[in-house]
């Protein structure tokens, strides 16, 4: 089954992490085996093709929160701008070499998905050749708007292919308070949201503080999503969304992508201490099912893995070796009574509908 994954930090891993994603995840692990905290990656292009990840929302990621940290949080916004522009150039270089397609509008989207559906219709599990799939499709997102120097610069980023923005990440972002804060929108936030609405840039509410979440909805009338977010009712933490927040996304006909980070799946998870077997792909399905039950339908649940988003196998579901194992999820949904149409919607159809609505 074709899959759309709404959150992968590919450029960060390729450039700041110095991973050649054209190589397999297993080759990258071997190269990193002696590097502290490395050697556990799950995402690379061969495994994405094997897993039929036809389309991904891929990030530009460079914070400037006033709390500098090597490789991802920079002392000045101009540094964050430079890093994110380099990440954008990486995606364009991949497109120039034929590895990927950058998807920016409905026509691109339809052509791309048609290519993958035609490929899948002539392919069986026995004959599938991961080296002979269509190019991977990328929708470019920004996780944390810190690299945008001023709201009126947004049009430049849009011309470069940017189509989705999450205002913030962890800590006090330049445009809004993120996870771990009680800060709402900053003075830069409303003008950026107005520009996003004018230019048709989609708002990703992931990582917003509770205050920033509700204020963003007051200032932005376009479509919203949560690219990689789980349910606070199952794992109590500000990083997850409450039932009221989930319902607010439903009311905008938005979609929530289930995230795969173990601490977002198991209450009290501590990497290296909590038994790894406690978190499985069924733990992810718990959150998908919760969204469906809360909504009363399968229209708003989807996938947004965040695999290799600062962690690897050690903090992923224990029965996931690489991103290709996302193909196990349809079977898990089926055992819970989900029908084929619902499973298709969760695996890719809801994101397709969402993008059609945004770009139609």
Order of alpha helices (4+ residues) and beta strands (2+ residues): beta-alpha-alpha-beta-alpha-beta-alpha-beta-alpha-beta-alpha-beta-alpha-beta-alpha-beta-alpha-beta-alpha-alpha-alpha
